[in-house]
Amino acid sequence: MRWFVRHDLDGFFGLFVDNLVQLLLIVALCSSLCGMTGDDARFIYKVILPGAAVSILVGNVFYAWQAHRVARREGRDNVTALPYGINTPSLIIYAYFVMAPAYRETGSAEAAWAMGLVACLGSGVIELTGALVAERVRKRTPRAALLSTLAGIAIGFIAMTFALQIWARPIVAMLPMAIVLVTYFSGVSFPLGLPGGLVAIAAGTLIAWIVPEDLTGVAMSGGAIAEAWTQRSASWPVWCGGVVWEAVLHPAQWLKYISVIVPMGLFNVIGSLQNIESAEAGDDRFHTGASLAANGIGTVAAACFGSCFPTTIYIGHPGWKALGARAGYSTLNGLAITALCLSGTLAIVQAVVPMEAGIAIVLWIGIVITAQAFQATPREHAPAVALGLFPAIAAWGATCVFGAFVAAGENARTMQSLLEESTGANVSGFLLHGLIVMEHGYIFVCMVIAALSAHLIDRRFYPAALWALLGAAAAITGLSHAYVLDGNAVGYLLIGTTPPPGAIAYRAYDVAVGYLAVAAVLAATGYYLARRGSFQRTA
């Protein structure tokens, strides 16, 4: 397999846009929530972004090499590397629930940064530990359970999110979308062999520059490019192992955030498992332990070089494979992101290319992932896949609701006040509580209900009951469903942790009882049918 093929350029644009969004999000959240402005902005541009570059480069190069190794072993040239980058949920959760509280408590951007490093290191350690048992877990989990979670995330956080952006800026974004759909749905080639992704981004960028802002809603100016050019500043990665170790030696400072670090680390492991299963469904079989270990090493490297944000195996392998990307897109993405972070030119790219020009590629990735969940599982398991979508869709809806409450400002009603006044008859409060309960730990919840349903379709009642027991255990320990709500801030509530004074603390013990009731019914059904000596499906 060649190191670079023509369609790697298409794959690169999709993955690069996705990674670029994460970098811009880092800048926005660290500056707005963690006090990294003015002189303290150095933490973002001099330390965090170069550290993120190290982790992204290490992972992208490894997964490209891994794809070549699989290609040589299997004697074929169509292996697509696992996509890789910064973990979006961890980025947002760590910024809001680790770094921002540390900044509010100490008033120090450096303290917020140090706590972020500890959280990132914790996630990496959990990922490395999970690599030891991940293959056994994956082999014992129905494919419907693994892929339905990805499909739910793809519908909400990829396809729907970017579709809304496209329809919000139609003049700039809909022509690129048409080019992407014609290229990838219909298989139409452009003259001179130009990649469809490149043509789409070029078309969107051209429209944004020649059509007035009052028509497009997208502001492009030469002044913004000039300002970004003057602000560029090269920075090399900085070894921060000493800072991390010093913070680890003071557990009183970081134990208060363990209820955030542990769930996010576990969900990262599960998400990576699901993406590896998605790749295998597309005929690319990668070693589970090695893939997860590389992911963990990338996250640990991020912490040691100053980035507070874990990396992960990305959702989207079937989409990049359908694009025709192989291994080169991964290497190219790692090199491009590294160049941006180390050269200080991130703002220049943002000023030249509007985000709306490239998001259609990511939308298409989300569509393909959703389709794969139904196409790569046994046909009779389609209902299990559909049921597994619900918690992820709830998570997307909750994200919209949370954002609306936060945007309303301090003078508006908070989610906490709404729930405190709610009864079963209050539809808004009732639905809000249900939304939070279903979305908290949604990656695991998706797996539980989809796996349980797949086993029921196969009339395997005892394994289905075991999955219900796992759901109960997760609810009891606080890994799923339980939450603490303080104003508009929603966080995990692990067993044994103390919520802030005055906050709503929901332990989800009633959900655990519900799971136990489900397990009892399933086990009793299995026992009854076993006594009858028949597990055949009835009409």
C-alpha positions as CSV (number, residue, x, y, z in Angstrom):
1,M,0.0,0.0,0.0
2,R,1.3,3.4,-1.0
3,W,2.0,6.0,1.7
4,F,-0.2,8.5,0.0
5,V,-3.0,8.1,-2.6
6,R,-5.1,10.8,-4.3
7,H,-8.2,10.3,-2.0
8,D,-6.1,10.7,1.1
9,L,-6.5,14.4,0.3
10,D,-10.3,14.1,0.7
11,G,-9.8,12.3,4.0
12,F,-7.4,14.9,5.2
13,F,-9.8,17.8,4.6
14,G,-12.5,16.0,6.7
15,L,-10.2,15.1,9.6
16,F,-8.4,18.4,9.5
17,V,-11.6,20.3,9.7
18,D,-12.7,18.2,12.7
19,N,-9.3,18.7,14.5
20,L,-9.3,22.4,13.6
21,V,-12.7,22.8,15.4
22,Q,-11.2,21.2,18.5
23,L,-8.2,23.6,18.5
24,L,-10.5,26.6,18.1
25,L,-12.7,25.3,21.0
26,I,-9.6,25.0,23.2
27,V,-8.8,28.6,22.6
28,A,-12.4,29.7,23.2
29,L,-12.9,27.7,26.4
30,C,-9.5,28.3,28.0
31,S,-9.8,32.0,27.5
32,S,-13.4,32.4,28.5
33,L,-13.6,29.9,31.4
34,C,-10.0,29.6,32.8
35,G,-8.7,33.1,32.8
36,M,-6.1,32.5,30.0
37,T,-6.3,36.0,28.6
38,G,-3.7,38.8,28.3
39,D,-0.4,37.6,29.6
40,D,-1.9,34.3,30.7
41,A,-2.9,33.5,27.1
42,R,0.7,32.2,26.9
43,F,-0.6,29.0,28.4
44,I,-2.8,28.4,25.3
45,Y,-0.4,29.4,22.5
46,K,3.0,28.6,24.1
47,V,2.1,25.4,26.0
48,I,-1.3,23.8,25.4
49,L,-1.4,23.9,21.6
50,P,2.2,22.7,21.2
51,G,1.4,19.9,23.7
52,A,-1.7,19.0,21.7
53,A,0.4,18.9,18.5
54,V,2.7,16.3,20.1
55,S,-0.2,14.0,21.1
56,I,-1.9,14.4,17.7
57,L,1.3,13.8,15.7
58,V,2.2,10.7,17.8
59,G,-1.2,9.1,17.3
60,N,-1.7,10.0,13.6
61,V,1.7,8.6,12.7
62,F,1.1,5.4,14.7
63,Y,-2.3,4.7,13.2
64,A,-0.9,5.3,9.7
65,W,1.9,2.9,10.4
66,Q,-0.6,0.4,11.8
67,A,-2.7,0.6,8.6
68,H,0.4,-0.3,6.5
69,R,1.2,-3.2,8.8
70,V,-2.3,-4.6,8.4
71,A,-2.1,-4.1,4.6
72,R,1.2,-6.0,4.4
73,R,-0.1,-8.8,6.6
74,E,-3.3,-9.2,4.6
75,G,-1.9,-8.5,1.2
76,R,-4.2,-5.7,0.2
77,D,-4.0,-2.0,-0.5
78,N,-7.3,-0.7,0.7
79,V,-6.8,-0.5,4.5
80,T,-7.8,2.8,6.0
81,A,-6.1,4.1,9.2
82,L,-8.1,4.8,12.3
83,P,-8.9,8.5,12.6
84,Y,-7.6,10.2,15.6
85,G,-7.6,13.5,17.4
86,I,-8.6,15.4,20.5
87,N,-11.6,14.0,22.4
88,T,-14.4,16.6,22.1
89,P,-16.5,15.5,25.2
90,S,-13.4,15.3,27.4
91,L,-12.3,18.7,26.1
92,I,-15.6,20.3,27.1
93,I,-16.1,18.4,30.4
94,Y,-12.6,19.1,31.6
95,A,-12.8,22.8,30.7
96,Y,-16.1,23.2,32.5
97,F,-15.8,20.9,35.5
98,V,-12.1,20.7,36.2
99,M,-10.3,23.7,34.9
100,A,-13.0,26.4,35.4
101,P,-13.7,25.4,39.0
102,A,-10.0,25.4,39.8
103,Y,-9.7,28.9,38.3
104,R,-12.7,30.2,40.2
105,E,-11.3,28.7,43.5
106,T,-7.8,30.1,43.1
107,G,-8.1,32.9,40.6
108,S,-5.0,31.5,38.9
109,A,-4.9,30.4,35.3
110,E,-1.8,28.4,36.1
111,A,-3.7,26.4,38.7
112,A,-6.5,25.7,36.2
113,W,-3.9,24.5,33.7
114,A,-2.2,22.3,36.3
115,M,-5.5,20.6,37.3
116,G,-6.3,20.1,33.6
117,L,-2.9,18.3,33.2
118,V,-3.8,16.0,36.1
119,A,-7.2,15.2,34.6
120,C,-5.6,14.5,31.2
121,L,-3.0,12.2,32.8
122,G,-5.7,10.3,34.7
123,S,-7.6,9.7,31.4
124,G,-4.4,8.4,29.8
125,V,-3.7,6.0,32.6
126,I,-7.3,4.7,32.5
127,E,-7.0,4.2,28.7
128,L,-3.7,2.3,29.1
129,T,-5.2,0.1,31.8
130,G,-8.3,-0.6,29.6
131,A,-6.1,-1.8,26.8
132,L,-5.3,-4.9,28.8
133,V,-9.0,-6.1,28.8
134,A,-10.5,-4.3,25.9
135,E,-10.4,-7.1,23.4
136,R,-12.2,-9.5,25.7
137,V,-14.9,-6.9,26.3
138,R,-15.3,-6.2,22.6
139,K,-15.7,-9.9,21.7
140,R,-18.4,-10.3,24.3
141,T,-20.4,-7.3,23.2
142,P,-22.9,-7.5,20.4
143,R,-21.9,-5.4,17.4
144,A,-25.3,-3.7,17.5
145,A,-24.4,-2.3,21.0
146,L,-21.1,-0.9,19.8
147,L,-22.2,0.6,16.5
148,S,-25.6,2.0,17.7
149,T,-23.7,4.3,20.1
150,L,-21.6,5.6,17.3
151,A,-24.7,6.1,15.1
152,G,-26.4,8.1,17.9
153,I,-23.4,10.3,18.3
154,A,-23.1,10.7,14.5
155,I,-26.8,11.8,14.2
156,G,-26.6,14.3,17.0
157,F,-23.1,15.6,17.4
158,I,-21.9,15.3,13.8
159,A,-24.7,15.2,11.2
160,M,-27.3,17.3,13.0
161,T,-24.8,19.8,14.4
162,F,-23.2,20.5,11.1
163,A,-26.5,20.3,9.2
164,L,-27.8,23.1,11.3
165,Q,-24.7,25.2,10.6
166,I,-25.2,24.5,6.8
167,W,-28.8,25.7,6.8
168,A,-27.9,28.6,9.0
169,R,-25.3,29.8,6.4
170,P,-26.9,28.4,3.2
171,I,-25.2,30.7,0.7
172,V,-21.7,29.7,1.7
173,A,-22.4,26.1,2.9
174,M,-25.0,24.6,0.6
175,L,-23.0,24.6,-2.6
176,P,-20.1,22.8,-1.0
177,M,-22.7,20.3,0.4
178,A,-24.0,19.7,-3.1
179,I,-20.5,19.0,-4.4
180,V,-19.8,16.6,-1.5
181,L,-23.0,14.7,-2.0
182,V,-22.5,14.5,-5.8
183,T,-19.0,13.3,-5.4
184,Y,-19.5,10.7,-2.6
185,F,-23.1,9.6,-3.1
186,S,-23.0,9.4,-6.9
187,G,-19.3,8.7,-7.4
188,V,-18.8,11.5,-9.9
189,S,-15.2,12.5,-10.6
190,F,-14.0,16.0,-11.2
191,P,-11.8,17.0,-14.2
192,L,-8.1,16.5,-13.7
193,G,-8.8,14.1,-10.8
194,L,-9.4,16.9,-8.4
195,P,-10.6,15.6,-5.0
196,G,-14.3,16.5,-4.3
197,G,-13.4,17.7,-0.8
198,L,-10.9,20.2,-2.2
199,V,-13.3,21.5,-4.7
200,A,-16.0,21.9,-2.1
201,I,-13.8,23.8,0.3
202,A,-12.5,26.0,-2.6
203,A,-16.0,26.8,-3.8
204,G,-17.2,27.7,-0.3
205,T,-14.2,29.9,0.4
206,L,-14.6,31.7,-2.9
207,I,-18.3,32.4,-2.2
208,A,-17.5,33.7,1.3
209,W,-14.9,36.1,-0.1
210,I,-16.9,37.5,-3.1
211,V,-20.4,37.7,-1.6
212,P,-21.1,40.5,0.9
213,E,-21.3,39.6,4.6
214,D,-24.9,40.9,4.9
215,L,-26.0,38.1,2.5
216,T,-23.9,35.3,3.7
217,G,-23.6,36.0,7.5
218,V,-19.9,35.1,7.2
219,A,-17.4,37.8,7.8
220,M,-14.2,37.6,5.8
221,S,-11.6,40.4,5.6
222,G,-8.0,41.1,4.6
223,G,-7.6,42.9,7.9
224,A,-8.3,39.8,9.8
225,I,-5.6,38.0,7.9
226,A,-3.1,40.8,8.4
227,E,-3.8,40.8,12.2
228,A,-3.5,37.1,12.4
229,W,-0.2,37.2,10.5
230,T,1.3,39.8,12.9
231,Q,0.2,37.7,15.9
232,R,1.9,34.5,14.7
233,S,4.6,33.2,17.0
234,A,6.5,30.0,16.8
235,S,6.6,27.8,19.9
236,W,8.2,24.5,20.6
237,P,6.7,21.8,22.9
238,V,7.6,22.3,26.5
239,W,8.2,19.3,28.9
240,C,5.7,19.7,31.7
241,G,6.3,16.4,33.5
242,G,7.6,18.2,36.6
243,V,4.4,20.3,36.8
244,V,2.2,17.2,36.5
245,W,4.2,15.3,39.2
246,E,4.1,18.2,41.6
247,A,0.3,18.4,41.1
248,V,-0.1,14.7,41.6
249,L,1.7,14.8,44.9
250,H,-1.0,17.1,46.3
251,P,-4.1,14.8,46.1
252,A,-6.2,17.2,48.2
253,Q,-6.2,19.5,45.1
254,W,-7.4,17.0,42.5
255,L,-9.4,14.3,44.4
256,K,-12.4,16.6,44.3
257,Y,-12.4,16.2,40.5
258,I,-12.2,12.4,40.5
259,S,-15.9,12.1,39.9
260,V,-15.2,13.8,36.5
261,I,-11.9,12.2,35.6
262,V,-12.9,8.5,36.1
263,P,-16.2,8.5,34.1
264,M,-14.6,10.4,31.2
265,G,-11.6,8.0,31.2
266,L,-13.9,5.0,31.1
267,F,-16.2,6.5,28.4
268,N,-13.1,7.2,26.3
269,V,-12.1,3.5,26.5
270,I,-15.6,2.4,25.6
271,G,-15.8,4.9,22.7
272,S,-12.5,3.7,21.3
273,L,-13.7,0.1,21.5
274,Q,-16.8,1.1,19.5
275,N,-14.7,2.8,16.8
276,I,-12.4,-0.2,16.5
277,E,-15.5,-2.4,16.1
278,S,-16.7,0.0,13.4
279,A,-13.4,-0.3,11.5
280,E,-13.7,-4.1,11.7
281,A,-17.2,-3.9,10.3
282,G,-15.6,-2.2,7.3
283,D,-13.1,-5.1,6.9
284,D,-10.1,-3.3,8.6
285,R,-9.1,-5.4,11.6
286,F,-6.8,-3.7,14.0
287,H,-5.4,-5.1,17.2
288,T,-7.6,-3.8,20.0
289,G,-5.0,-3.7,22.8
290,A,-2.3,-1.9,20.6
291,S,-4.8,0.6,19.3
292,L,-6.0,1.5,22.8
293,A,-2.5,1.6,24.2
294,A,-1.4,4.0,21.5
295,N,-4.4,6.2,22.3
296,G,-3.5,6.1,26.0
297,I,0.2,7.0,25.2
298,G,-1.0,9.9,23.1
299,T,-3.1,11.2,26.0
300,V,-0.2,10.8,28.5
301,A,2.1,12.6,26.1
302,A,-0.4,15.4,25.9
303,A,-0.3,15.9,29.6
304,C,3.5,15.6,29.9
305,F,3.9,18.3,27.2
306,G,1.3,20.7,28.6
307,S,-2.0,19.9,26.9
308,C,-5.0,19.4,29.3
309,F,-7.1,17.5,26.7
310,P,-7.1,13.7,26.1
311,T,-6.9,12.3,22.6
312,T,-9.1,9.5,21.2
313,I,-9.7,7.2,18.3
314,Y,-12.2,9.2,16.3
315,I,-15.6,8.2,15.2
316,G,-15.8,8.1,11.4
317,H,-13.6,5.3,10.0
318,P,-16.3,4.0,7.6
319,G,-16.7,7.5,6.2
320,W,-13.1,8.0,5.5
321,K,-12.8,4.5,4.0
322,A,-15.7,5.3,1.7
323,L,-13.9,8.5,0.6
324,G,-11.0,6.3,-0.6
325,A,-8.6,7.5,2.1
326,R,-6.0,5.1,3.2
327,A,-3.1,5.9,5.5
328,G,-1.7,9.1,4.1
329,Y,-4.7,11.2,5.3
330,S,-3.7,10.4,8.9
331,T,-0.1,11.3,8.5
332,L,-0.9,14.5,6.6
333,N,-3.4,15.6,9.3
334,G,-0.8,15.0,12.0
335,L,1.8,17.1,10.1
336,A,-0.7,19.9,9.3
337,I,-2.0,20.2,12.8
338,T,1.5,20.2,14.2
339,A,2.6,22.9,11.8
340,L,-0.4,25.1,12.8
341,C,0.2,24.6,16.6
342,L,3.9,25.2,16.5
343,S,4.0,28.1,14.0
344,G,1.2,30.1,15.7
345,T,-0.7,30.3,12.4
346,L,-4.0,28.8,13.6
347,A,-5.7,32.2,13.4
348,I,-4.5,32.7,9.8
349,V,-6.3,29.5,8.6
350,Q,-9.4,30.6,10.5
351,A,-9.2,34.0,8.8
352,V,-8.7,32.6,5.2
353,V,-11.1,29.6,5.1
354,P,-14.6,29.8,6.6
355,M,-15.6,26.8,8.7
356,E,-18.8,26.6,6.6
357,A,-16.8,25.7,3.5
358,G,-15.6,22.4,5.0
359,I,-18.4,21.2,7.3
360,A,-20.3,19.3,4.5
361,I,-17.5,16.7,4.5
362,V,-17.9,16.0,8.2
363,L,-21.7,15.9,7.7
364,W,-21.2,13.2,5.1
365,I,-19.0,11.3,7.6
366,G,-21.9,11.3,10.1
367,I,-24.3,10.0,7.5
368,V,-22.1,7.1,6.6
369,I,-21.5,6.1,10.3
370,T,-25.2,6.1,10.9
371,A,-25.9,3.9,7.9
372,Q,-23.1,1.5,8.8
373,A,-24.7,0.8,12.2
374,F,-27.7,-0.8,10.4
375,Q,-25.8,-2.2,7.4
376,A,-23.0,-4.0,9.3
377,T,-25.1,-5.7,11.9
378,P,-27.4,-8.7,11.4
379,R,-30.7,-7.5,9.8
380,E,-32.8,-8.8,12.7
381,H,-30.8,-6.6,15.1
382,A,-31.9,-3.4,13.5
383,P,-34.5,-2.7,16.3
384,A,-31.7,-3.0,18.9
385,V,-29.6,-0.4,16.9
386,A,-32.6,1.9,16.8
387,L,-33.2,1.7,20.5
388,G,-29.5,2.3,21.2
389,L,-29.8,5.7,19.5
390,F,-32.0,7.2,22.1
391,P,-29.5,8.1,24.9
392,A,-27.1,9.7,22.4
393,I,-29.9,11.7,20.9
394,A,-30.9,12.7,24.4
395,A,-27.3,13.8,25.0
396,W,-27.4,16.1,21.9
397,G,-30.7,17.5,23.1
398,A,-29.3,18.1,26.6
399,T,-26.3,19.9,25.1
400,C,-28.7,22.3,23.3
401,V,-30.7,22.8,26.5
402,F,-27.7,23.4,28.7
403,G,-26.3,25.9,26.2
404,A,-29.5,27.8,26.0
405,F,-29.7,28.1,29.8
406,V,-26.1,29.2,30.0
407,A,-26.5,31.7,27.2
408,A,-29.6,33.2,29.0
409,G,-27.2,34.6,31.6
410,E,-27.3,35.0,35.4
411,N,-30.6,36.9,35.5
412,A,-32.6,34.2,33.8
413,R,-34.1,31.2,35.4
414,T,-31.7,28.3,36.0
415,M,-32.2,24.6,35.4
416,Q,-31.8,24.0,39.1
417,S,-34.7,26.4,39.9
418,L,-36.9,24.8,37.3
419,L,-36.4,21.3,38.7
420,E,-36.8,22.4,42.3
421,E,-40.2,23.8,41.4
422,S,-41.2,20.8,39.3
423,T,-43.6,18.1,40.0
424,G,-44.8,15.2,37.8
425,A,-47.4,17.6,36.4
426,N,-44.8,20.1,35.3
427,V,-44.0,19.0,31.8
428,S,-40.9,21.2,31.3
429,G,-39.2,20.1,34.6
430,F,-40.3,16.5,34.1
431,L,-38.7,16.3,30.6
432,L,-35.6,18.2,31.7
433,H,-35.0,15.7,34.5
434,G,-35.6,12.7,32.1
435,L,-33.2,14.3,29.6
436,I,-30.4,14.6,32.1
437,V,-31.0,11.1,33.5
438,M,-30.9,9.5,30.0
439,E,-27.9,11.4,28.7
440,H,-25.6,11.1,31.8
441,G,-23.2,8.3,30.9
442,Y,-25.0,7.9,27.6
443,I,-22.1,6.0,25.9
444,F,-22.5,3.2,28.4
445,V,-26.3,3.5,28.5
446,C,-26.5,3.1,24.7
447,M,-24.4,-0.1,24.9
448,V,-26.5,-1.6,27.7
449,I,-29.9,-1.2,26.1
450,A,-28.7,-2.1,22.6
451,A,-26.8,-5.2,23.8
452,L,-29.8,-6.2,26.0
453,S,-32.1,-5.8,23.0
454,A,-29.8,-7.7,20.6
455,H,-29.7,-10.7,23.1
456,L,-33.5,-10.6,23.4
457,I,-33.9,-10.7,19.6
458,D,-31.7,-13.8,19.7
459,R,-33.7,-15.2,22.7
460,R,-30.6,-15.3,24.9
461,F,-32.3,-14.2,28.1
462,Y,-29.5,-14.8,30.6
463,P,-26.9,-12.6,28.8
464,A,-29.6,-10.0,28.4
465,A,-30.2,-10.1,32.1
466,L,-26.5,-9.7,32.8
467,W,-26.4,-6.5,30.7
468,A,-29.4,-5.2,32.8
469,L,-27.3,-6.0,35.9
470,L,-24.4,-4.0,34.5
471,G,-26.8,-1.1,33.9
472,A,-27.9,-1.3,37.6
473,A,-24.3,-1.3,38.8
474,A,-23.4,1.7,36.7
475,A,-26.5,3.6,38.1
476,I,-25.6,2.7,41.7
477,T,-22.0,3.8,41.4
478,G,-22.9,7.0,39.5
479,L,-21.3,6.2,36.2
480,S,-24.6,6.6,34.5
481,H,-27.9,8.4,35.2
482,A,-26.9,10.0,38.5
483,Y,-26.1,13.7,38.4
484,V,-25.5,16.9,40.4
485,L,-27.1,20.1,39.3
486,D,-25.7,23.4,40.7
487,G,-27.4,26.3,38.9
488,N,-26.8,25.5,35.3
489,A,-23.7,23.3,35.9
490,V,-24.4,19.6,35.5
491,G,-21.8,17.1,36.7
492,Y,-21.4,13.4,37.6
493,L,-22.2,12.2,41.1
494,L,-20.1,9.1,41.9
495,I,-21.1,7.1,44.9
496,G,-19.3,8.4,48.0
497,T,-18.8,11.9,46.7
498,T,-20.4,14.9,48.4
499,P,-22.4,17.4,46.2
500,P,-21.9,21.2,46.6
501,P,-24.2,22.7,49.3
502,G,-27.6,23.7,47.9
503,A,-27.2,21.7,44.7
504,I,-29.7,19.1,43.4
505,A,-28.2,15.6,43.9
506,Y,-29.9,12.8,42.1
507,R,-28.4,9.4,43.0
508,A,-30.4,7.3,40.4
509,Y,-31.1,4.5,42.9
510,D,-34.6,4.2,41.5
511,V,-33.1,3.7,38.0
512,A,-31.0,0.9,39.4
513,V,-34.1,-0.7,40.9
514,G,-35.7,-0.5,37.4
515,Y,-32.7,-2.3,35.9
516,L,-32.8,-5.0,38.6
517,A,-36.5,-5.5,37.8
518,V,-35.7,-5.9,34.1
519,A,-32.9,-8.4,34.9
520,A,-35.4,-10.4,37.1
521,V,-38.0,-10.5,34.3
522,L,-35.4,-11.6,31.7
523,A,-33.8,-14.3,34.0
524,A,-37.3,-15.6,34.9
525,T,-38.3,-15.8,31.3
526,G,-35.1,-17.7,30.4
527,Y,-35.7,-20.1,33.3
528,Y,-39.3,-20.7,32.3
529,L,-38.4,-21.4,28.6
530,A,-35.5,-23.6,29.7
531,R,-37.9,-25.7,31.8
532,R,-40.2,-26.0,28.8
533,G,-37.2,-27.1,26.7
534,S,-38.0,-24.6,24.0
535,F,-36.3,-21.3,23.0
536,Q,-38.0,-21.2,19.6
537,R,-39.6,-17.9,18.6
538,T,-43.4,-17.9,18.6
539,A,-45.6,-15.9,16.2
